[in-house]
Amino acid sequence: MKKNLLYISLFTLMLLSACNDKNEVEQSIDNTTGSDLEKVENGTRSEDIVSEEKVDTEDETVEEETDYVAQEPLYELNPKTYSIEPIGDANPNVVLLTIDDAPDKRALDMAKTLKEMDVPAIFFVNGHFINTDEKKEILKELHDMGFVIGNHTKTHANLKSLSEEEQKEEIISVNEIVEEVTGERPKFFRAPFGSNTDYSRALAQQERMLLMNWSYGYDFVKEYMTKEAITDIMINTELLRNGSNLLMHDREWTADALEDIVNGLRDKGYEFVDPKLIKTVENGDVTE
């Protein structure tokens, strides 16, 4: 009799234990998401689910960090000739396109042409051309298309005719508005007429901008103010050589000629330098 009672007690305890285990499993499944439940049903352990989630998070972190890795400069500016010179084994058969006085009338058209042809460039902007919401939107579009924005002063005045305070306003005001619109301050500075002063040079260095003039440019000369004339001289001038820094402007005739100029330079074997690969004050100790 006592043995029978003992067996009944043991059976009862085992039954209660099994019920508790079942309730815990059901509760665990109720708290599992649909995707995790599918993994459980397919035999994946909960520890594996946690492990996979950690790996996914780590991969996302690595991708985000990779996006912000800056490329090492492949070119540098010769401070005496303003031509572009390769660093190490970079391709020497290159030219740099720069466009001044943007965005006046045709800068956006020029940017679209260059974008379609996969040609990088620097657009040097004037403050008086980005003082309306419409022009600020064009400036932002140029930047968002991947083009580098340079500083070409507020009013295109000859800096040598201005006081230091006036020069400061001409330069700093453009940096501030470009940063406000694009989120970045310019890394290149070109003085109107190529006319710098000791003060503008020091201020550009302080603002971490690389001073830039040019190798040649013609579209501001009356005899080259047609599509055909500017195309011919930009391609066939004796000044064209490896590393030439090409000056152009936001002008009707230049905009109309731009595609032909690019094709003509490519036919001569030149590629186009990405300004983002030029060593600047920001990524190197560059002085004039």
C-alpha positions as CSV (number, residue, x, y, z in Angstrom):
1,M,0.0,0.0,0.0
2,K,2.8,2.4,0.9
3,K,4.6,1.6,-2.3
4,N,1.5,2.4,-4.3
5,L,1.1,5.8,-2.6
6,L,4.8,6.5,-3.3
7,Y,4.4,5.7,-7.0
8,I,1.3,7.9,-7.2
9,S,3.2,10.9,-5.5
10,L,6.1,10.5,-7.9
11,F,3.8,10.4,-10.9
12,T,2.0,13.5,-9.7
13,L,5.2,15.5,-9.3
14,M,6.4,14.4,-12.8
15,L,3.0,15.5,-14.3
16,L,3.2,18.9,-12.7
17,S,6.8,19.5,-13.8
18,A,5.8,18.6,-17.4
19,C,2.9,21.1,-17.3
20,N,5.2,23.9,-16.0
21,D,7.7,23.2,-18.8
22,K,5.0,23.3,-21.4
23,N,3.7,26.6,-20.1
24,E,7.2,28.1,-20.2
25,V,7.7,27.0,-23.8
26,E,4.3,28.4,-24.9
27,Q,5.0,31.7,-23.1
28,S,8.4,31.9,-24.8
29,I,6.9,31.3,-28.2
30,D,4.2,33.9,-27.6
31,N,6.9,36.4,-26.9
32,T,8.8,35.5,-30.1
33,T,8.5,37.7,-33.3
34,G,7.3,36.2,-36.5
35,S,10.7,36.0,-38.1
36,D,12.3,34.6,-35.0
37,L,9.5,32.0,-34.6
38,E,10.2,30.9,-38.1
39,K,13.9,30.4,-37.2
40,V,12.8,28.4,-34.1
41,E,10.5,26.2,-36.1
42,N,13.4,25.6,-38.6
43,G,15.7,24.5,-35.8
44,T,17.7,27.7,-35.2
45,R,18.6,28.3,-31.6
46,S,17.7,31.6,-29.8
47,E,21.4,32.1,-29.2
48,D,22.0,31.9,-33.0
49,I,19.3,34.6,-33.5
50,V,21.0,37.0,-31.1
51,S,24.3,36.2,-32.7
52,E,23.0,37.0,-36.2
53,E,21.4,40.3,-35.0
54,K,24.8,41.3,-33.6
55,V,26.6,40.5,-36.9
56,D,24.1,42.5,-38.9
57,T,24.5,45.5,-36.6
58,E,28.3,45.3,-36.8
59,D,28.1,45.0,-40.7
60,E,26.0,48.1,-40.8
61,T,28.4,50.0,-38.6
62,V,31.3,49.0,-40.9
63,E,29.5,50.2,-44.0
64,E,28.7,53.5,-42.4
65,E,32.3,54.1,-41.4
66,T,33.5,53.1,-44.9
67,D,31.3,55.8,-46.4
68,Y,33.3,58.5,-44.6
69,V,36.8,57.4,-45.5
70,A,38.4,60.2,-47.5
71,Q,40.6,59.4,-50.5
72,E,44.3,60.2,-50.4
73,P,45.1,63.1,-52.8
74,L,46.5,62.0,-56.1
75,Y,47.4,65.5,-57.4
76,E,48.8,68.7,-56.2
77,L,48.8,72.3,-57.4
78,N,52.1,73.9,-58.5
79,P,52.0,77.2,-56.6
80,K,54.0,79.1,-59.3
81,T,52.3,77.9,-62.5
82,Y,48.9,76.8,-61.0
83,S,49.1,73.6,-63.1
84,I,48.1,70.2,-61.7
85,E,50.9,67.7,-61.0
86,P,50.5,64.0,-60.2
87,I,51.5,62.5,-56.9
88,G,53.3,59.2,-57.3
89,D,51.9,57.1,-60.1
90,A,48.8,59.2,-60.9
91,N,48.0,59.7,-64.5
92,P,49.9,62.8,-65.8
93,N,47.8,63.3,-68.9
94,V,45.1,65.3,-67.3
95,V,43.6,68.8,-67.3
96,L,41.4,70.6,-64.7
97,L,38.2,72.4,-65.6
98,T,37.2,75.4,-63.7
99,I,34.2,77.7,-64.2
100,D,34.1,81.3,-62.8
101,D,31.3,83.7,-62.1
102,A,28.7,81.1,-61.2
103,P,25.8,80.8,-61.0
104,D,25.1,83.7,-63.4
105,K,23.1,82.5,-66.4
106,R,24.2,79.1,-67.7
107,A,26.0,77.4,-64.8
108,L,23.3,74.8,-64.3
109,D,23.3,74.0,-68.0
110,M,27.0,73.6,-67.9
111,A,26.9,71.4,-64.9
112,K,24.3,69.1,-66.5
113,T,26.4,68.9,-69.7
114,L,29.5,67.9,-67.6
115,K,27.5,65.5,-65.5
116,E,26.2,63.7,-68.6
117,M,29.8,63.5,-69.9
118,D,31.2,62.3,-66.5
119,V,33.5,65.3,-66.2
120,P,34.3,66.9,-62.8
121,A,34.9,70.6,-62.3
122,I,35.2,73.5,-59.8
123,F,32.5,76.1,-60.0
124,F,33.8,79.3,-58.5
125,V,30.9,81.3,-57.2
126,N,30.3,85.1,-56.6
127,G,28.3,86.2,-53.6
128,H,26.2,88.6,-55.7
129,F,25.0,85.6,-57.8
130,I,23.8,83.6,-54.7
131,N,21.8,86.3,-52.9
132,T,18.3,85.0,-53.8
133,D,16.5,81.8,-52.9
134,E,16.4,80.8,-56.6
135,K,20.2,81.2,-57.0
136,K,20.8,79.4,-53.7
137,E,18.8,76.5,-54.9
138,I,21.0,76.4,-58.1
139,L,24.1,76.5,-55.9
140,K,22.8,73.6,-53.8
141,E,22.0,71.7,-57.0
142,L,25.5,72.2,-58.3
143,H,26.9,70.8,-55.0
144,D,24.4,67.9,-54.9
145,M,25.5,66.9,-58.4
146,G,29.0,66.4,-57.1
147,F,30.7,69.5,-58.3
148,V,33.2,71.3,-56.0
149,I,32.3,74.9,-55.1
150,G,35.0,77.5,-54.9
151,N,35.1,81.0,-53.6
152,H,35.4,83.8,-56.2
153,T,34.6,86.7,-53.8
154,K,31.4,88.6,-53.2
155,T,31.3,91.3,-55.9
156,H,34.2,90.3,-58.2
157,A,36.2,93.4,-57.1
158,N,39.9,93.8,-57.6
159,L,41.3,92.9,-54.1
160,K,44.3,95.2,-54.6
161,S,41.9,98.2,-54.6
162,L,40.3,97.3,-51.3
163,S,41.2,97.7,-47.6
164,E,41.9,94.6,-45.6
165,E,38.5,94.8,-43.9
166,E,36.8,95.1,-47.3
167,Q,38.8,92.1,-48.6
168,K,37.7,90.1,-45.6
169,E,34.1,90.8,-46.3
170,E,34.6,89.9,-50.0
171,I,36.0,86.5,-49.0
172,I,34.4,85.4,-45.7
173,S,30.8,86.3,-46.7
174,V,31.0,83.9,-49.6
175,N,32.4,81.1,-47.4
176,E,29.6,81.6,-45.0
177,I,26.8,81.5,-47.5
178,V,28.2,78.5,-49.3
179,E,28.4,76.7,-46.0
180,E,24.9,77.7,-45.1
181,V,23.5,76.3,-48.4
182,T,25.7,73.3,-49.0
183,G,27.0,72.4,-45.5
184,E,30.6,72.8,-46.7
185,R,33.0,75.7,-46.7
186,P,35.0,76.2,-50.0
187,K,38.4,74.6,-50.2
188,F,39.6,76.6,-53.2
189,F,39.9,80.4,-53.6
190,R,40.3,82.3,-56.9
191,A,40.7,86.1,-56.7
192,P,39.1,88.1,-59.5
193,F,41.6,88.8,-62.3
194,G,44.0,86.6,-60.4
195,S,44.9,89.6,-58.3
196,N,45.8,88.6,-54.8
197,T,47.3,90.6,-51.9
198,D,49.4,89.5,-49.0
199,Y,46.3,89.8,-46.9
200,S,44.1,87.7,-49.2
201,R,46.8,85.0,-49.3
202,A,47.0,84.9,-45.5
203,L,43.2,84.9,-45.1
204,A,42.8,82.1,-47.6
205,Q,45.4,80.1,-45.7
206,Q,43.6,80.8,-42.4
207,E,40.3,79.7,-44.0
208,R,42.1,76.5,-45.2
209,M,41.5,77.4,-48.9
210,L,44.0,76.6,-51.7
211,L,44.8,79.6,-53.8
212,M,44.2,79.0,-57.4
213,N,44.7,81.0,-60.6
214,W,44.9,79.3,-64.0
215,S,47.1,78.1,-66.9
216,Y,45.0,79.7,-69.7
217,G,41.5,81.0,-70.5
218,Y,40.0,83.0,-73.4
219,D,36.3,83.3,-73.2
220,F,36.5,86.8,-71.7
221,V,38.3,88.1,-74.8
222,K,36.1,89.6,-77.5
223,E,37.4,87.6,-80.4
224,Y,36.6,84.3,-78.6
225,M,33.0,85.2,-77.7
226,T,31.5,82.6,-80.1
227,K,31.0,78.9,-79.8
228,E,33.3,78.1,-82.7
229,A,36.1,80.4,-81.6
230,I,36.2,79.4,-78.0
231,T,36.1,75.7,-78.9
232,D,39.0,76.0,-81.2
233,I,41.3,78.0,-78.9
234,M,40.7,75.9,-75.8
235,I,41.6,72.8,-77.7
236,N,44.4,74.0,-80.0
237,T,46.2,76.6,-78.0
238,E,50.0,76.1,-77.7
239,L,49.5,76.5,-73.9
240,L,47.7,73.2,-73.6
241,R,49.8,70.6,-71.9
242,N,49.7,67.9,-69.1
243,G,48.2,69.4,-66.0
244,S,46.7,72.6,-67.6
245,N,44.3,74.4,-65.3
246,L,41.6,75.6,-67.7
247,L,39.7,78.9,-67.0
248,M,36.2,79.3,-68.3
249,H,33.2,81.4,-67.3
250,D,29.5,81.1,-66.9
251,R,28.9,82.6,-70.4
252,E,26.5,81.8,-73.2
253,W,29.2,81.0,-75.8
254,T,31.2,78.9,-73.4
255,A,28.1,76.9,-72.3
256,D,27.2,76.2,-75.9
257,A,30.8,75.1,-76.7
258,L,31.4,73.0,-73.6
259,E,30.5,69.6,-75.0
260,D,32.8,70.2,-78.0
261,I,35.6,71.4,-75.8
262,V,35.4,68.3,-73.6
263,N,35.3,66.0,-76.7
264,G,38.2,67.8,-78.3
265,L,40.4,67.5,-75.2
266,R,39.5,63.8,-74.9
267,D,40.4,63.3,-78.5
268,K,43.9,64.6,-77.7
269,G,44.2,62.0,-74.9
270,Y,43.5,64.1,-71.8
271,E,41.4,63.0,-68.9
272,F,39.8,65.4,-66.3
273,V,41.1,65.7,-62.8
274,D,38.6,65.3,-60.0
275,P,39.2,68.4,-57.8
276,K,38.4,66.2,-54.7
277,L,41.7,64.4,-55.4
278,I,43.8,67.6,-55.3
279,K,45.9,68.2,-52.2
280,T,44.4,71.2,-50.4
281,V,45.2,73.1,-47.2
282,E,42.8,70.8,-45.4
283,N,44.6,67.5,-46.3
284,G,48.2,68.9,-46.5
285,D,50.4,71.8,-45.5
286,V,50.0,73.8,-48.8
287,T,51.4,77.3,-49.0
288,E,52.0,79.6,-51.9
